[in-house]
Amino acid sequence: MKIRNWPKFQHYKHRKPPWIRLYRELLEDAAWVNQKDNAKALLCELWMVASDTLDGSLPAIDALAWRLRRTTESITSALSAINPKFLEGASEALA
């Protein structure tokens, strides 16, 4: 599983900065606005975890749950509510 269009939003292409950019345009994006709050919160956390890699990839759900100090059930539930516009391979990870 990985963040869709990760390179498009990265200013520093060849290093892993300790911060991420969050664009105001999300407030005008229907795919973002129409998500449940827990999906939005998890997506922000996923962006932070993805910033550990250069390609925006994410660890397996159990590793992700440990990293975010959540249960695998809460991760799975929130992942299923995230709009596919933001993630690649989420349906395979949930299968």
Number of C-alpha atoms within 10 A of each C-alpha: 17 18 22 17 14 17 13 8 13 18 11 10 12 10 12 14 12 8 10 16 10 10 8 8 8 11 10 9 10 9 14 19 12 12 15 13 14 15 20 19 13 18 20 13 15 21 21 17 18 20 22 16 13 15 17 21 20 20 15 11 18 15 12 18 17 11 12 15 10 12 14 16 12 12 20 16 14 19 23 13 15 23 17 15 11 16 21 15 12 18 12 8 13 14 5
